[in-house]
Amino acid sequence: MNTSFWNFLTFTFCIAGVLLAGLFYHVFNNPYSNINPYPPPTPISTALFPTLTASPQALPDLWTSTPEIGSPEVDENPLATTDSQETPTAQPSKTPVIISTEQSGDSTAKAAVLPTAVPDANKQPAAPVVNQPESQESAGSIVLTAPVGVFNNTWQNLQSIPSFSWKVPNIFLDIKNSRVYFSTHLDGNPAATITKSHYSHPAVPSGEYYMRVEAAGTNGAVIDSSPLFVFRYDDTPPTEPVGFGTTDPGTTVTPYFTWMPSIDSHSGMEGGMAGYAIYQGPVSKCGKPVAFTSVPNWTPVTPLVGGVTEYFCVKALDAIGNESNWTGPVSFNYTP
């Protein structure tokens, strides 16, 4: 093939490349040109809103006329006149005064002038308030901290050893010792006189005890005391249920069991966990409870199966969960 043909083809490609580059450059600088086959969407014109500018407005000069107080005329012969008249004097008013000032246009500026308070000459000035310092006795009180799980005036069976700590306000700097009162009586004698801020009493039996602390100064006088703390401990179970049984014949599928109420002299048999646990099963021994009732009677929820002997037991629980011994077992055989 002739060499001139290739030279012509090369020259044609060079010219086409230059034209194509010029086309791209034109479209790049002017993307909205008619020769751009894919022009971008026409942008939405942005609305320009005017900026709010506060216009200064001159306020009118306020002026209130001062009333002229004239001096009263002196009567040269006051004894000859029977009806005397007092010359009136201007008194300040407590009513606001409205002043209108004409301005350009239809608008009118209005301003309210408030009256000035006038002191009453006959009224005595109030005495200044002076903050009186608090007395040492009312500055604070000793704060008691009870053992974990122990609350004031609440029965519990977790802590039998009353172990208390306390904090005395920093204002009492002349403390010599602390007197600890722990007794079954409100007016008991001090159980200990110590210089520490904690006290542990030996383990106590079930009962109600009263705990308080007094801080004594160097002269032996009581500086402050703690609030009364009532320590209640109960690890004594209630009495066993007595008279547990049923008078129903063997022909009933839901026998009715009754017993005498149990007694608990500390936390009691009302509220909390107080009540009776019931055992029912085919084994002639008291096992895991299957029911609970708060009254001294009970009826099985599920009817008994005929020809099978069932055994029943009951035990009492006081308000904090102390359990008595089981009463039973009592057998019952349903015969259809």
Order of alpha helices (4+ residues) and beta strands (2+ residues): alpha-beta-beta-beta-beta-beta-beta-beta-beta-beta-beta-beta-beta-beta-beta-beta-beta-beta-beta
